[in-house]
Amino acid sequence: MSADIRISRGLDINLKGQAKKEVSQAVRSNTYAICPDDFHGVIPKVLAKLGTEVEAGSPLFYSKSNESIKFCSPVSGEVVDIVRGAKRKILAFKILADKEIRYKDFGSLNVGTSNSEQIKAYLLEAGCWPFIKQRPYDIVANPEQTPKSIFISGYNSAPLSSDLDYVLGGKQAELQAAVTALSKLTSGKVHVSFNSSSSPFAGLDHVQKHSLSGPHPIGNVSTQISQVDPINKGEIVWTVSAQDLVVIGNLILTGKYQPTRKIAVAGSSVKSPKYYEVTLGAEVSTFVYDAGLNSDNVRLINGNVLTGTTVAADGYLSATADTFTAIPEGDDYEFFGWNKPVFNKISYSRALTFSWLFPKKEYDLDTNTNGEHRAFVVTGNYEEVFPLDIYPMQLLKAFVYQDLDEMEKLGAYEIAPEDFALTEFVCVSKQNHQDIVRKGLDLMHKEIG
Amino acid sequence: MSLKNKLHDLKEHYKGKKMAPAFNAIHTFLYAPNEVTHKGSHIRGVDDLKRTMNMVILAMVPCLIWGIFNAGFQHYTAVQGAAAPAFTSFVDHLQYFFTWDNFILGATKVVPILVVSYLVGLVVEFIFAVIKGHEVEEGYLVTGMLVPLIVPVDIPLWMLAVAVVFGVVIGKEVFGGTGMNILNPALTIRAFLFFAYPTWMSGDKVWVHDAVARTGTADAISGETVLGMLAQKKELSYSIAEAFFGYIPGSIGETSTLLCILGAAILIFTKIASWRIILSGVLGALAMGTIFNGVIDQGWITEGSKFYALMSLPAWQHLVIGGFAFGITFMATDPVSGAQTNKGKYWYGFLIGFFAIMIRVFNPAYPEGIMLAILLMNVFAPTIDHYVVQGNVKRRLKRLKVKTA
């Protein structure tokens, strides 16, 4: 019994460098790093001081807003560095990994007989809680609340992102354990969505299934929430990413916190794009150089090209990434770039741009903005790639002029920054939509709570 | 060292200085900048504001070329008087139209107007950019092209310069520049000219080169537009086909409905102009025209009325004469001053068409309604958007109520 979610407004961006379906084991990483900034809005309080010996699953820090939310070490070893930035803000916890990983044993959980309080306490203790995010505001969920429903997207529609059907193959047991546990935390249902019948999600019980069809952002949870069970003022919905669900499931079945997963290492700058089995927080260099880079001038991205964050070559895999992308930097001038006909880049319009002629072609896009920042001028183009029943430009403007009342009325509770990735892509004025949305949501969270 | 590197060094040299926006405006005109994404999406679409504005200009080029030849053509036709060749068909008439004489005369009149429009406008833009420290924005590239196309051919250049300064400063810069203005700057310029120098902007003399200078002499020629004739209830000396193809006097670039349709096709195909505004604008004009035709059919207005000629004109012919086609294609579709929501665009366009024909019929002193109709709806566009957006807000509130009830 599955209900359909269809959209027509959106945009599929075909890029070169799709990961081949073969898995390599990443080289063993010497150090691991967990960055509190990967969990938006969390202010870390140190639990594992410098020099502490930790096991995989031992807490490194907790959230200032709720001390029961703990963030755990992905491996065993010694905390060798706590990197601090301006105003002594903690940027990262670095752990020198043991050769043989020792796991802290949390004991497996019998989800059938546990109640919601037990499940919550279990997930909080084992450091799996930060994987659960909440709407509104797109932040780590508050364990004291009960959401009206929980959404899990089993389909990545963003360009070059991991194929979940592939990476989650054989993980049904973990997924089932996790969704069963989650189903006890909500007053409503757990909704999962997928776009093919071979998806590992298709066979799950205790969930409401939805099949997806349409262009990106069909895989974004906001798109699915808006069609199934839209968020109203005062309501809370939780979301968990599919890969994180496996970590939760694995914990429930084995009692170990083992955040290892397959990620797609993709992008036109990668010589042999394919999947790597890595542990969260690993050094980026442990797999990037194995896959190979075409040039030195590349942008490495934790995540996909639309929503990921830039990372240096000596940086670490983000605690939330399920894709890693490398594309060329576009820091060069282009002679008459603003008026000559363009064949090698993607455009939403047809203004002497010809990508509309080749819908199947794979493009090699770089990080150039293709123009300068301007005020909002063109209207009507955001709506064409924005499937929610929200006026995107009006909401963005409300965020810019910080009118809380307008934000609320225009639907700010229903969205996350990632929903504005496509409007940002097509934006003629080169505004940074996701940044505007993130700042606006933070303001709302601070003022309204 | 290549030009690219030299310019890059210059850019670094100017960075943070007062003149940086002025230099960057010229630099980015030659080279698309080397800026990379820092926040949010790492890749961006290829369209920027320059490309968008450039397409609008390209769509207007046919109108400009036609306007140049037409300036000469109308002059010589008027001078020849009855000896001028009669209109038979579009193609046959082209031989009298695309002539060297027409081009020379037209170019000597139109090119200076074009140059003054761009020069004065861009100087004002540069000054404001340098004072306020923002980049020179592309809005004036389109305005500067629109202005020559919507003024009479004999307009004194100083008058145009004054109007451009007024239009850019009061119409746009005081609101914060491109993207912030309430009124369409090109129409602000035209409205300023119309109200400040009415004798140069309307009447039966200004539309053909030399007609004003020859007034009262033995060589006097007429320079009336089709609309002027209808408003004066004179005998029409042009067929509707001539008006459609553009062999008529009028503002420089707006006479040819055919080329306006071509421009509209380009803009709609490239997804730059809103087809919603254009379509509903045409429907609005047809609606008003049909109502007037109905009034005539009912016999409520008789031939004695001064409105009779314009009211009895078949509704579809209103689309062809005057500046309607040009205005609805190139000025009503301005995204900044127009309605911004898709639903709002239908209303906005429809009301422009509706009011354009109404003003045209009821305002015999100035028988062209499209300018005032667009300016009027520019002012009401935020109101239209407000109600459309409120619809969305109410839907959201209703969803909440159903839940809690």
Interface residues (C-beta under 8 A of the other chain):
Chain A: I13 L15 P230 N232 K233 G234 E235 R299 I301 V305 L306 T307 G308 T310 T325 I327 E329 G330 D331 D332 Y333 E334 F335 F336 G337 W338 N339 V342 K345 I346 S347 Y348 S349 R350 A351 L352 T353 S355 L365 D366 T367 N368 T369 N370 G371 E372 H373 R374 A375 F376 V377 V378 T379 G380 N381 E383 D389 I390 Y391 M393 Q394 K409 L410 G411 P417 F420 A421 E424 F425 V426 C427 V428 S429 K430 N432 H433 Q434 D435
Chain B: K4 L7 H8 N24 T28 F29 L30 Y31 A32 P33 N34 E35 V36 T37 H38 K39 G40 S41 H42 I43 R44 G45 V46 D47 D48 L49 K50 R51 T52 N54 M55 E135 E137 E138 G139 G176 G177 T178 G179 M180 F269 T270 K271 I272 S274 P335 V336 G338 Q340 T341 N342 K345 D385 V389 N392 V393 R395 R396 L397 R399 L400 K403
